[in-house]
Amino acid sequence: MTKILEQFEKQEQEREALEMFQKQQQEEANKTWYQRLGDNIEDTWANVKGWWKG
């Protein structure tokens, strides 16, 4: 019985992870070009600050 519950919980976690991944992919696909540009600039700035800190 415990094995069945563990398998069910694992399947539920995998399903939830897949749903979150698909939602994130959909949100990314719906971004405008300027939102993507802003994300890119933020990422680059974070990298530069990381290099400065060494």
SVG drawing of the C-alpha trace seen along z (x, -y; Angstrom):
<svg xmlns="http://www.w3.org/2000/svg" viewBox="-2 -47 39 49">
<polyline fill="none" stroke="black" stroke-width="0.4" points="0.0,0.0 2.8,-2.4 4.5,-1.7 1.3,-2.6 1.0,-5.8 4.6,-6.7 4.1,-6.0 0.9,-8.1 2.7,-11.0 5.6,-10.8 3.3,-10.8 1.4,-13.8 4.7,-15.7 5.8,-15.0 2.4,-16.1 2.6,-19.3 6.2,-20.0 5.1,-19.4 2.2,-21.8 4.4,-24.5 7.0,-24.0 4.3,-24.3 2.8,-27.4 6.2,-29.0 6.8,-28.2 3.5,-29.7 4.2,-32.9 7.6,-33.2 6.1,-32.6 3.5,-35.4 6.1,-38.0 6.5,-41.1 9.9,-41.8 10.5,-44.6 9.8,-42.4 12.3,-39.9 14.8,-42.7 14.3,-43.8 14.9,-40.3 18.1,-40.1 19.4,-43.4 18.6,-42.3 20.5,-39.0 23.5,-40.8 23.6,-43.3 23.5,-40.6 26.4,-38.9 28.4,-42.1 27.8,-42.7 28.9,-39.1 32.1,-39.6 32.9,-42.8 32.4,-41.0 34.9,-38.4"/>
</svg>
